[in-house]
Amino acid sequence: MNILGIVMKIKEKMNDPVFAKRFKKSSQVVTSIPGLQQEVMRILQISDEKQRDAAIAKLPKEAKEAVMDIISLLNS
């Protein structure tokens, strides 16, 4: 999925209060770590699940949990 598609999907789902709360919490973790925001956008664009999992595995523990939560939110 391209960046514009990701942004549009997030905007659409932000109407759901449960999604908005979880997304905000996870995105705060992502924005608190320098450079992680760009890395997350890169990871979200990876279509091959094995490559995406390998990229996520390289992240720090807290960031990994936040990224996995964001991905699960977007896929739900």
N, CA, C and O atoms as CSV, one atom per row, in Angstrom:
chain,resi,resn,atom,element,x,y,z
A,1,MET,N,N,0.855,-1.178,0.000
A,1,MET,CA,C,0.000,0.000,0.000
A,1,MET,C,C,0.899,1.239,0.000
A,1,MET,O,O,1.898,1.289,0.718
A,2,ASN,N,N,0.543,2.219,-0.796
A,2,ASN,CA,C,1.344,3.448,-0.840
A,2,ASN,C,C,0.981,4.365,0.335
A,2,ASN,O,O,-0.011,4.146,1.030
A,3,ILE,N,N,1.791,5.372,0.530
A,3,ILE,CA,C,1.621,6.267,1.682
A,3,ILE,C,C,0.256,6.958,1.655
A,3,ILE,O,O,-0.405,7.066,2.688
A,4,LEU,N,N,-0.159,7.416,0.503
A,4,LEU,CA,C,-1.460,8.088,0.401
A,4,LEU,C,C,-2.590,7.142,0.788
A,4,LEU,O,O,-3.526,7.544,1.479
A,5,GLY,N,N,-2.509,5.900,0.351
A,5,GLY,CA,C,-3.516,4.912,0.702
A,5,GLY,C,C,-3.566,4.664,2.204
A,5,GLY,O,O,-4.642,4.514,2.783
A,6,ILE,N,N,-2.388,4.622,2.830
A,6,ILE,CA,C,-2.306,4.423,4.280
A,6,ILE,C,C,-2.946,5.597,5.009
A,6,ILE,O,O,-3.728,5.407,5.941
A,7,VAL,N,N,-2.612,6.805,4.581
A,7,VAL,CA,C,-3.159,8.008,5.222
A,7,VAL,C,C,-4.678,8.052,5.067
A,7,VAL,O,O,-5.386,8.386,6.017
A,8,MET,N,N,-5.177,7.723,3.892
A,8,MET,CA,C,-6.627,7.743,3.659
A,8,MET,C,C,-7.328,6.694,4.534
A,8,MET,O,O,-8.407,6.948,5.070
A,9,LYS,N,N,-6.716,5.530,4.674
A,9,LYS,CA,C,-7.301,4.477,5.502
A,9,LYS,C,C,-7.353,4.910,6.969
A,9,LYS,O,O,-8.341,4.663,7.660
A,10,ILE,N,N,-6.281,5.560,7.439
A,10,ILE,CA,C,-6.246,6.050,8.820
A,10,ILE,C,C,-7.328,7.102,9.035
A,10,ILE,O,O,-8.058,7.053,10.025
A,11,LYS,N,N,-7.433,8.050,8.111
A,11,LYS,CA,C,-8.456,9.094,8.228
A,11,LYS,C,C,-9.851,8.498,8.301
A,11,LYS,O,O,-10.685,8.932,9.096
A,12,GLU,N,N,-10.093,7.505,7.469
A,12,GLU,CA,C,-11.409,6.858,7.427
A,12,GLU,C,C,-11.720,6.155,8.754
A,12,GLU,O,O,-12.842,6.234,9.254
A,13,LYS,N,N,-10.735,5.477,9.312
A,13,LYS,CA,C,-10.955,4.705,10.534
A,13,LYS,C,C,-10.929,5.550,11.803
A,13,LYS,O,O,-11.334,5.068,12.861
A,14,MET,N,N,-10.465,6.792,11.729
A,14,MET,CA,C,-10.393,7.645,12.917
A,14,MET,C,C,-11.776,8.011,13.453
A,14,MET,O,O,-11.882,8.545,14.557
A,15,ASN,N,N,-12.824,7.737,12.701
A,15,ASN,CA,C,-14.190,7.980,13.179
A,15,ASN,C,C,-14.588,6.993,14.274
A,15,ASN,O,O,-15.500,7.254,15.059
A,16,ASP,N,N,-13.895,5.864,14.316
A,16,ASP,CA,C,-14.146,4.853,15.351
A,16,ASP,C,C,-13.345,5.233,16.598
A,16,ASP,O,O,-12.117,5.269,16.537
A,17,PRO,N,N,-14.004,5.520,17.731
A,17,PRO,CA,C,-13.298,5.973,18.931
A,17,PRO,C,C,-12.296,4.953,19.490
A,17,PRO,O,O,-11.260,5.336,20.033
A,18,VAL,N,N,-12.603,3.675,19.359
A,18,VAL,CA,C,-11.682,2.637,19.847
A,18,VAL,C,C,-10.418,2.638,18.996
A,18,VAL,O,O,-9.307,2.587,19.523
A,19,PHE,N,N,-10.591,2.695,17.685
A,19,PHE,CA,C,-9.450,2.760,16.771
A,19,PHE,C,C,-8.632,4.005,17.066
A,19,PHE,O,O,-7.408,3.940,17.182
A,20,ALA,N,N,-9.311,5.142,17.188
A,20,ALA,CA,C,-8.617,6.421,17.396
A,20,ALA,C,C,-7.766,6.394,18.665
A,20,ALA,O,O,-6.631,6.871,18.663
A,21,LYS,N,N,-8.306,5.842,19.736
A,21,LYS,CA,C,-7.574,5.790,21.011
A,21,LYS,C,C,-6.331,4.903,20.895
A,21,LYS,O,O,-5.243,5.307,21.305
A,22,ARG,N,N,-6.489,3.698,20.338
A,22,ARG,CA,C,-5.349,2.789,20.190
A,22,ARG,C,C,-4.318,3.344,19.216
A,22,ARG,O,O,-3.114,3.236,19.449
A,23,PHE,N,N,-4.794,3.940,18.120
A,23,PHE,CA,C,-3.871,4.484,17.126
A,23,PHE,C,C,-3.082,5.646,17.720
A,23,PHE,O,O,-1.874,5.753,17.510
A,24,LYS,N,N,-3.761,6.507,18.455
A,24,LYS,CA,C,-3.084,7.659,19.062
A,24,LYS,C,C,-1.999,7.191,20.032
A,24,LYS,O,O,-0.890,7.726,20.027
A,25,LYS,N,N,-2.312,6.203,20.857
A,25,LYS,CA,C,-1.341,5.684,21.818
A,25,LYS,C,C,-0.115,5.113,21.101
A,25,LYS,O,O,1.020,5.414,21.471
A,26,SER,N,N,-0.342,4.301,20.090
A,26,SER,CA,C,0.774,3.701,19.351
A,26,SER,C,C,1.562,4.734,18.562
A,26,SER,O,O,2.787,4.654,18.472
A,27,SER,N,N,0.860,5.698,17.995
A,27,SER,CA,C,1.569,6.718,17.206
A,27,SER,C,C,2.394,7.639,18.097
A,27,SER,O,O,3.399,8.186,17.642
A,28,GLN,N,N,1.999,7.824,19.348
A,28,GLN,CA,C,2.808,8.621,20.272
A,28,GLN,C,C,4.141,7.928,20.543
A,28,GLN,O,O,5.175,8.588,20.641
A,29,VAL,N,N,4.119,6.620,20.661
A,29,VAL,CA,C,5.360,5.854,20.841
A,29,VAL,C,C,6.246,6.035,19.619
A,29,VAL,O,O,7.446,6.283,19.738
A,30,VAL,N,N,5.644,5.909,18.447
A,30,VAL,CA,C,6.396,6.022,17.190
A,30,VAL,C,C,7.014,7.406,17.046
A,30,VAL,O,O,8.175,7.522,16.655
A,31,THR,N,N,6.263,8.451,17.352
A,31,THR,CA,C,6.787,9.811,17.169
A,31,THR,C,C,7.787,10.201,18.255
A,31,THR,O,O,8.542,11.157,18.084
A,32,SER,N,N,7.798,9.472,19.363
A,32,SER,CA,C,8.742,9.813,20.439
A,32,SER,C,C,10.160,9.311,20.164
A,32,SER,O,O,11.107,9.739,20.824
A,33,ILE,N,N,10.308,8.418,19.206
A,33,ILE,CA,C,11.628,7.868,18.865
A,33,ILE,C,C,12.081,8.488,17.546
A,33,ILE,O,O,11.430,8.298,16.518
A,34,PRO,N,N,13.199,9.232,17.566
A,34,PRO,CA,C,13.668,9.913,16.352
A,34,PRO,C,C,13.887,8.943,15.179
A,34,PRO,O,O,14.523,7.899,15.326
A,35,GLY,N,N,13.346,9.317,14.016
A,35,GLY,CA,C,13.531,8.543,12.797
A,35,GLY,C,C,12.589,7.357,12.648
A,35,GLY,O,O,12.524,6.751,11.579
A,36,LEU,N,N,11.869,7.024,13.689
A,36,LEU,CA,C,11.014,5.835,13.634
A,36,LEU,C,C,9.786,6.055,12.756
A,36,LEU,O,O,9.290,5.117,12.131
A,37,GLN,N,N,9.304,7.269,12.710
A,37,GLN,CA,C,8.113,7.555,11.907
A,37,GLN,C,C,8.352,7.195,10.433
A,37,GLN,O,O,7.502,6.573,9.796
A,38,GLN,N,N,9.504,7.587,9.902
A,38,GLN,CA,C,9.824,7.272,8.509
A,38,GLN,C,C,10.006,5.770,8.323
A,38,GLN,O,O,9.592,5.210,7.308
A,39,GLU,N,N,10.624,5.121,9.304
A,39,GLU,CA,C,10.828,3.677,9.225
A,39,GLU,C,C,9.494,2.937,9.235
A,39,GLU,O,O,9.323,1.956,8.512
A,40,VAL,N,N,8.559,3.398,10.045
A,40,VAL,CA,C,7.234,2.767,10.099
A,40,VAL,C,C,6.529,2.913,8.754
A,40,VAL,O,O,5.924,1.957,8.267
A,41,MET,N,N,6.598,4.073,8.160
A,41,MET,CA,C,5.961,4.267,6.851
A,41,MET,C,C,6.598,3.344,5.812
A,41,MET,O,O,5.905,2.810,4.946
A,42,ARG,N,N,7.911,3.158,5.897
A,42,ARG,CA,C,8.601,2.252,4.973
A,42,ARG,C,C,8.117,0.818,5.202
A,42,ARG,O,O,7.839,0.090,4.248
A,43,ILE,N,N,8.018,0.419,6.474
A,43,ILE,CA,C,7.582,-0.934,6.812
A,43,ILE,C,C,6.149,-1.180,6.351
A,43,ILE,O,O,5.841,-2.255,5.836
A,44,LEU,N,N,5.275,-0.200,6.530
A,44,LEU,CA,C,3.879,-0.361,6.126
A,44,LEU,C,C,3.726,-0.550,4.615
A,44,LEU,O,O,2.729,-1.111,4.159
A,45,GLN,N,N,4.697,-0.091,3.849
A,45,GLN,CA,C,4.636,-0.221,2.396
A,45,GLN,C,C,5.160,-1.566,1.898
A,45,GLN,O,O,4.985,-1.894,0.724
A,46,ILE,N,N,5.795,-2.344,2.761
A,46,ILE,CA,C,6.337,-3.642,2.359
A,46,ILE,C,C,5.178,-4.628,2.222
A,46,ILE,O,O,4.433,-4.859,3.175
A,47,SER,N,N,5.033,-5.203,1.039
A,47,SER,CA,C,3.911,-6.121,0.810
A,47,SER,C,C,4.262,-7.559,1.186
A,47,SER,O,O,3.375,-8.335,1.542
A,48,ASP,N,N,5.537,-7.923,1.112
A,48,ASP,CA,C,5.959,-9.278,1.470
A,48,ASP,C,C,6.008,-9.414,2.991
A,48,ASP,O,O,6.752,-8.706,3.670
A,49,GLU,N,N,5.203,-10.331,3.507
A,49,GLU,CA,C,5.071,-10.468,4.963
A,49,GLU,C,C,6.389,-10.854,5.638
A,49,GLU,O,O,6.675,-10.385,6.739
A,50,LYS,N,N,7.190,-11.698,4.996
A,50,LYS,CA,C,8.476,-12.104,5.587
A,50,LYS,C,C,9.423,-10.913,5.696
A,50,LYS,O,O,10.097,-10.745,6.712
A,51,GLN,N,N,9.477,-10.092,4.658
A,51,GLN,CA,C,10.335,-8.902,4.682
A,51,GLN,C,C,9.844,-7.911,5.728
A,51,GLN,O,O,10.645,-7.305,6.439
A,52,ARG,N,N,8.536,-7.749,5.821
A,52,ARG,CA,C,7.966,-6.834,6.810
A,52,ARG,C,C,8.286,-7.313,8.225
A,52,ARG,O,O,8.674,-6.517,9.080
A,53,ASP,N,N,8.122,-8.621,8.472
A,53,ASP,CA,C,8.431,-9.172,9.788
A,53,ASP,C,C,9.907,-9.006,10.135
A,53,ASP,O,O,10.247,-8.733,11.286
A,54,ALA,N,N,10.784,-9.169,9.147
A,54,ALA,CA,C,12.225,-8.995,9.376
A,54,ALA,C,C,12.541,-7.543,9.725
A,54,ALA,O,O,13.363,-7.279,10.602
A,55,ALA,N,N,11.889,-6.600,9.041
A,55,ALA,CA,C,12.112,-5.181,9.319
A,55,ALA,C,C,11.595,-4.820,10.717
A,55,ALA,O,O,12.230,-4.046,11.433
A,56,ILE,N,N,10.459,-5.371,11.098
A,56,ILE,CA,C,9.894,-5.108,12.424
A,56,ILE,C,C,10.781,-5.706,13.509
A,56,ILE,O,O,10.948,-5.112,14.574
A,57,ALA,N,N,11.347,-6.871,13.243
A,57,ALA,CA,C,12.189,-7.555,14.234
A,57,ALA,C,C,13.425,-6.727,14.601
A,57,ALA,O,O,13.979,-6.894,15.688
A,58,LYS,N,N,13.855,-5.848,13.715
A,58,LYS,CA,C,15.038,-5.012,13.964
A,58,LYS,C,C,14.742,-3.814,14.863
A,58,LYS,O,O,15.665,-3.146,15.328
A,59,LEU,N,N,13.463,-3.540,15.108
A,59,LEU,CA,C,13.079,-2.376,15.901
A,59,LEU,C,C,13.253,-2.645,17.392
A,59,LEU,O,O,13.238,-3.800,17.819
A,60,PRO,N,N,13.422,-1.577,18.196
A,60,PRO,CA,C,13.432,-1.751,19.654
A,60,PRO,C,C,12.091,-2.314,20.130
A,60,PRO,O,O,11.078,-2.151,19.450
A,61,LYS,N,N,12.074,-2.968,21.283
A,61,LYS,CA,C,10.887,-3.677,21.795
A,61,LYS,C,C,9.645,-2.785,21.836
A,61,LYS,O,O,8.594,-3.161,21.317
A,62,GLU,N,N,9.759,-1.627,22.440
A,62,GLU,CA,C,8.600,-0.730,22.565
A,62,GLU,C,C,8.085,-0.309,21.191
A,62,GLU,O,O,6.877,-0.263,20.959
A,63,ALA,N,N,9.006,-0.003,20.291
A,63,ALA,CA,C,8.623,0.405,18.943
A,63,ALA,C,C,7.989,-0.757,18.197
A,63,ALA,O,O,7.025,-0.566,17.455
A,64,LYS,N,N,8.520,-1.955,18.385
A,64,LYS,CA,C,7.998,-3.149,17.719
A,64,LYS,C,C,6.540,-3.373,18.102
A,64,LYS,O,O,5.701,-3.655,17.246
A,65,GLU,N,N,6.244,-3.245,19.393
A,65,GLU,CA,C,4.868,-3.432,19.861
A,65,GLU,C,C,3.938,-2.382,19.260
A,65,GLU,O,O,2.820,-2.703,18.856
A,66,ALA,N,N,4.390,-1.138,19.199
A,66,ALA,CA,C,3.571,-0.062,18.634
A,66,ALA,C,C,3.315,-0.291,17.149
A,66,ALA,O,O,2.196,-0.103,16.672
A,67,VAL,N,N,4.349,-0.698,16.422
A,67,VAL,CA,C,4.206,-0.934,14.979
A,67,VAL,C,C,3.259,-2.110,14.722
A,67,VAL,O,O,2.416,-2.049,13.827
A,68,MET,N,N,3.401,-3.168,15.503
A,68,MET,CA,C,2.514,-4.325,15.336
A,68,MET,C,C,1.060,-3.927,15.622
A,68,MET,O,O,0.142,-4.404,14.955
A,69,ASP,N,N,0.855,-3.058,16.609
A,69,ASP,CA,C,-0.490,-2.595,16.923
A,69,ASP,C,C,-1.053,-1.762,15.772
A,69,ASP,O,O,-2.213,-1.926,15.395
A,70,ILE,N,N,-0.241,-0.877,15.218
A,70,ILE,CA,C,-0.691,-0.045,14.098
A,70,ILE,C,C,-1.055,-0.931,12.900
A,70,ILE,O,O,-2.083,-0.715,12.259
A,71,ILE,N,N,-0.221,-1.919,12.602
A,71,ILE,CA,C,-0.501,-2.812,11.476
A,71,ILE,C,C,-1.790,-3.588,11.713
A,71,ILE,O,O,-2.609,-3.733,10.805
A,72,SER,N,N,-1.971,-4.086,12.932
A,72,SER,CA,C,-3.206,-4.835,13.219
A,72,SER,C,C,-4.434,-3.930,13.128
A,72,SER,O,O,-5.494,-4.365,12.678
A,73,LEU,N,N,-4.295,-2.685,13.551
A,73,LEU,CA,C,-5.412,-1.736,13.448
A,73,LEU,C,C,-5.767,-1.477,11.981
A,73,LEU,O,O,-6.943,-1.442,11.618
A,74,LEU,N,N,-4.761,-1.298,11.156
A,74,LEU,CA,C,-5.005,-0.998,9.746
A,74,LEU,C,C,-5.576,-2.203,8.996
A,74,LEU,O,O,-6.316,-2.045,8.025
A,75,ASN,N,N,-5.228,-3.396,9.451
A,75,ASN,CA,C,-5.710,-4.606,8.778
A,75,ASN,C,C,-7.070,-5.076,9.289
A,75,ASN,O,O,-7.668,-5.990,8.720
A,76,SER,N,N,-7.560,-4.451,10.367
A,76,SER,CA,C,-8.853,-4.892,10.913
A,76,SER,C,C,-10.011,-4.221,10.230
A,76,SER,O,O,-11.165,-4.482,10.571
